[in-house]
Amino acid sequence: MYPGVQFDDKVVWITGASSGIGEALAVRMSARGSVLVLSARNESELQRVATLCREAGASDVLVLPLDVSKHATMEPAAQQVLAQFGKIDLLINNAGVSQRSFCVDTDFDVYRQMMDINVLGQIALTQAVLPAMIARGEGHIAVTASVAGKVGAPMRTGYCAAKHAVMGFFDALRTEVAADGLQVTTITPGFIQTNVSKNALSGDGSATGTTDEDIAGGMSVDDCADVIIAGFESGEPEIAVGTGPEMALLPLKRENPVAAFQALEQMAAQLRQAT
């Protein structure tokens, strides 16, 4: 366990802040007096969220449009934040994109996008902020991974590969920076009511444009953010969040992996019949 996070006057940088979990976290941290840096590709949506943050009590808000797939832009972005606020207390790597296609039907470029956005983008931004955190001897880095970072789910081979990589990277990073006074938190949501499936890539790289029944029936994004905030405040290094049957896969994979594999194979068979 870590010391609990106190958000008052902390500089919190959230990627993927234009909707969903990122937006909900930004508003809640604003109510706790944080300084917010909001990043995503859609500047107009970021401005909308910035207004909500100011209304909620944020002491300051910087809208910083960012495409995490453009890795070379991470360092200049970090320097801009440091120039304006002098520090970054908490970076939440929340940007990402999912997938909905069987491997045999998936263009290789979709796999490349899964890695560029979900893995390399998070690593590039993390590397950009690490030196300043290490120099201060304090700082906190978090990443929104997924239950798909712990188990392999059908129609998400690229997404699962990326989220497994994210979990491995940040778990390893945690070991390296602990002696520097830094903390690392991994967040593993299950089905949350966001646009994740609507924006997910199909086999040809186009967005599906549809919302999965599991996502539609999942935990509300506000409840999700509340669980994550509580996890930060209580010092949890890994925060599992969700209420659906998918959350049972986490202990099942540890305790009885064969049963977990069989359950997911049945899910794949059902999906094949439905497509």
Secondary structure as UniProt FT lines:
FT   TURN            8..9
FT   STRAND          11..15
FT   TURN            17..18
FT   HELIX           20..31
FT   TURN            32..33
FT   STRAND          35..39
FT   HELIX           43..56
FT   STRAND          60..63
FT   TURN            68..69
FT   HELIX           71..73
FT   HELIX           74..85
FT   STRAND          90..93
FT   HELIX           103..105
FT   HELIX           108..115
FT   HELIX           116..120
FT   HELIX           121..136
FT   STRAND          139..144
FT   HELIX           147..149
FT   TURN            154..155
FT   HELIX           157..177
FT   HELIX           178..180
FT   STRAND          182..189
FT   TURN            196..198
FT   TURN            203..204
FT   HELIX           213..216
FT   HELIX           221..234
FT   STRAND          238..241
FT   HELIX           245..248
FT   HELIX           249..255
FT   HELIX           257..274
//
